[in-house]
Amino acid sequence: MRTFSLMQHVQRAAYLMVAPLSLQLYFDAFSNAARKHNCWIAAGSSFIPEVEDIPDHNSDDTIPIECPRITNPYKLFNTSFLFNNVGRVVGKFKKCFTIDDEKFLDRSDPVEWKAANTPFGNTMVLICADSWYPESYQSAKRTNAELVLVPSFSSPGPDWSKPWSGYNGFKAPADVDTADVGKISLGEAWLKYSLAGRLKHSGARIGAMCYEVGYVWDMNANGQSYICDPSTCVQQLEAASEEILIQRLN
């Protein structure tokens, strides 16, 4: 059983008070957007309670489109939903490797993760820092993921050319060259040790790193989003800006 500091208990309590509302608002916003624009959405992530498992019913139009039901209101996870083009949740992904600022959250176990069935192939969503650890790609391979999506949030907006300060929240995996800390840039570390550098271990054919850009309340976020295959970046934004990357999947 995990223990929390006094400050972490305060943080948990504050988020748990609004978590049911956060869940409903999160669902409503992205479900409506997916339905309105007839598109599939990997909807970033939000701090929400534990919700029910999502059954594989993508093609069953008789099932009502509803917000997933809370199963444990005392648990709090950084969670991402995958929505299909009619606004139904078809995938649920909970973060495991929380960073220092998220230590008041509960953590999932990558062994329990599974890819969601989509028309584009089995899809795995790794939330931000989860993309830095081998266990995440082992889960993607175990569940035959063909597409790996990584919604990421970095605030305050980082300087991607500054020296990399190393892993945050957990010990660096055994395959990380610790001599890179302080030697390579933050941007280079994201490419070497996150999605672009690890996708080849997942069995997936393509991945997308999607950074939030702009302001959320007083927090400024940015990042250089990219699309990659197991060997290289196929497309990458040159600057942190609100742009669209388009990649045709064969």
C-alpha positions in Angstrom: 0.0 0.0 0.0 1.3 3.4 -1.0 1.8 6.2 1.6 1.6 9.9 0.9 3.0 12.9 2.6 0.8 15.5 4.3 1.1 17.8 1.3 0.3 14.9 -1.1 -2.8 14.1 0.9 -3.9 17.8 0.6 -3.3 17.6 -3.2 -5.2 14.4 -3.5 -8.2 15.7 -1.5 -8.4 18.9 -3.6 -8.4 16.9 -6.9 -10.7 14.2 -5.6 -13.3 16.8 -4.6 -13.6 17.9 -8.3 -12.7 14.6 -10.0 -16.3 13.5 -10.8 -17.0 16.8 -12.4 -13.6 16.7 -14.2 -14.4 13.3 -15.6 -17.8 14.5 -17.0 -16.4 17.7 -18.5 -13.4 15.8 -20.0 -15.8 13.2 -21.5 -18.3 15.8 -22.8 -15.7 18.0 -24.5 -13.9 15.3 -26.4 -17.0 13.1 -27.1 -18.7 16.1 -28.7 -15.6 17.1 -30.6 -15.2 13.6 -32.1 -18.8 13.4 -33.1 -18.9 16.9 -34.5 -15.8 16.5 -36.6 -16.3 12.8 -37.4 -12.8 11.9 -36.2 -11.0 9.7 -33.7 -9.3 11.5 -30.8 -6.6 10.5 -28.3 -7.8 13.0 -25.7 -4.7 14.1 -23.8 -5.2 13.2 -20.2 -6.9 14.3 -17.0 -6.8 13.5 -13.3 -9.9 11.5 -12.8 -11.2 8.6 -10.5 -11.0 4.9 -11.4 -13.6 4.1 -14.0 -14.9 0.9 -15.4 -13.0 -1.1 -18.0 -13.9 -0.3 -21.6 -15.4 -3.2 -23.5 -14.5 -3.8 -27.2 -17.7 -2.6 -28.8 -16.5 -0.1 -31.4 -19.0 -1.2 -34.0 -22.0 -1.8 -31.8 -24.2 1.3 -32.5 -27.0 0.0 -30.1 -24.9 0.7 -27.0 -25.6 4.3 -25.6 -22.7 6.8 -25.7 -22.1 7.5 -22.1 -19.4 8.7 -19.8 -17.6 5.7 -18.2 -18.9 4.9 -14.8 -16.8 5.6 -11.7 -15.9 2.3 -9.9 -13.7 3.7 -7.1 -14.1 7.4 -6.2 -11.1 7.3 -3.8 -8.6 6.4 -6.5 -7.1 9.1 -8.7 -5.2 8.4 -11.9 -3.8 10.5 -14.7 -6.0 8.9 -17.4 -6.4 9.2 -21.2 -9.4 8.2 -23.2 -9.5 7.2 -26.8 -12.7 8.3 -28.6 -14.1 6.9 -31.8 -15.7 9.1 -34.5 -19.2 8.8 -32.9 -17.9 10.0 -29.5 -17.7 6.7 -27.7 -14.8 5.9 -25.4 -13.1 2.8 -26.9 -9.8 2.9 -24.9 -8.7 3.8 -21.4 -5.1 4.3 -20.5 -3.8 5.1 -17.0 -0.3 6.5 -16.3 2.2 4.5 -14.4 5.5 6.5 -14.3 4.3 9.6 -12.5 6.8 12.5 -12.3 7.7 14.2 -9.0 4.8 16.7 -9.3 2.3 13.8 -9.6 3.4 11.7 -6.6 0.0 12.2 -5.0 -1.6 10.2 -7.8 -2.2 6.5 -8.0 -0.3 4.5 -10.5 -1.3 1.8 -12.9 0.6 -1.4 -13.8 1.8 -1.7 -17.4 1.2 -5.5 -17.2 -2.6 -4.6 -17.2 -2.4 -2.3 -20.2 -4.0 -3.3 -23.5 -4.2 -1.7 -26.9 -7.6 -0.5 -28.2 -9.0 -2.0 -31.4 -9.4 0.7 -34.1 -9.7 0.8 -37.9 -6.1 2.0 -38.0 -4.8 -1.0 -36.1 -4.5 -1.8 -32.4 -3.7 1.5 -30.7 -1.7 2.1 -27.4 -1.7 5.5 -25.7 1.3 6.2 -23.4 0.9 9.3 -21.2 3.9 11.6 -21.4 6.6 10.1 -19.1 5.4 6.6 -19.6 7.0 6.8 -23.1 10.5 6.9 -21.4 10.3 3.4 -20.0 10.9 0.0 -21.6 7.9 -1.6 -19.8 5.5 0.6 -21.7 6.7 -0.8 -25.1 6.7 -4.4 -23.7 3.0 -3.9 -23.0 2.5 -2.5 -26.5 4.2 -5.5 -28.0 2.3 -7.9 -25.8 -1.1 -6.5 -26.9 0.0 -6.3 -30.6 -0.1 -2.5 -30.8 0.4 -1.2 -34.3 0.1 2.5 -33.4 1.5 4.2 -30.3 0.3 7.7 -29.4 1.9 9.9 -26.7 0.1 13.0 -25.5 2.6 15.1 -23.6 2.5 18.2 -21.4 5.6 20.2 -20.5 5.2 23.3 -18.4 6.6 25.9 -18.0 7.5 25.7 -21.7 11.0 24.2 -21.7 14.1 25.3 -23.6 14.7 22.2 -25.8 18.3 23.2 -26.3 19.2 23.2 -22.6 21.2 20.3 -21.1 19.1 17.3 -20.2 18.8 17.0 -16.4 18.0 13.3 -16.4 14.9 11.2 -15.5 12.2 12.7 -13.3 10.2 10.6 -10.8 11.8 7.2 -11.3 15.3 5.8 -11.7 16.6 5.7 -15.2 16.2 2.4 -17.0 19.2 0.1 -17.4 19.6 0.9 -21.1 20.1 4.7 -20.5 23.6 6.1 -20.8 23.9 8.2 -17.7 26.8 10.0 -19.2 24.1 11.8 -21.4 22.8 13.7 -18.4 24.1 17.2 -18.7 25.7 16.4 -22.0 22.9 16.1 -24.6 20.1 18.6 -24.9 16.6 18.1 -23.6 15.3 17.8 -27.1 17.9 15.2 -28.0 17.0 13.2 -24.9 13.3 13.2 -25.8 14.2 11.7 -29.2 16.7 9.2 -27.9 15.0 7.8 -24.8 11.3 8.4 -25.5 9.0 7.4 -28.3 11.3 7.9 -31.3 14.1 5.9 -29.7 12.0 3.1 -28.2 9.2 2.5 -30.7 11.3 -0.3 -32.4 10.9 -2.4 -29.2 7.1 -2.2 -29.4 6.3 -4.0 -32.6 4.3 -1.0 -33.7 4.7 0.5 -37.2 4.2 4.1 -36.4 4.1 6.5 -33.4 3.1 10.1 -32.8 4.3 12.4 -30.0 1.8 15.2 -29.5 2.7 18.1 -27.2 0.2 20.5 -25.8 0.9 24.0 -27.0 -0.3 27.3 -25.5 -1.7 28.3 -22.1 -3.9 26.3 -19.6 -4.8 28.9 -17.0 -1.4 30.4 -16.1 0.6 27.4 -17.3 2.5 27.8 -20.6 3.1 24.5 -22.4 5.0 23.7 -25.6 7.0 21.0 -27.4 8.1 19.8 -30.8 5.5 17.2 -31.9 6.5 14.5 -34.3 5.5 11.3 -36.1 8.0 8.5 -36.3 8.4 4.9 -37.6 10.6 2.3 -35.8 13.8 3.7 -37.4 13.4 7.5 -37.8 11.2 10.6 -37.4 9.0 10.8 -40.4 7.8 14.4 -39.7 8.7 16.8 -36.9 7.6 20.4 -36.2 10.5 22.8 -36.3 9.1 24.9 -33.5 6.6 24.6 -30.7 3.5 25.9 -32.5 -0.2 25.1 -33.1 0.1 23.2 -36.3 -1.2 19.9 -37.8 0.9 16.9 -38.8 -0.7 14.7 -41.4 0.5 11.1 -42.1 -1.2 8.7 -44.4 -1.3 5.1 -43.0 -1.1 2.3 -45.5 
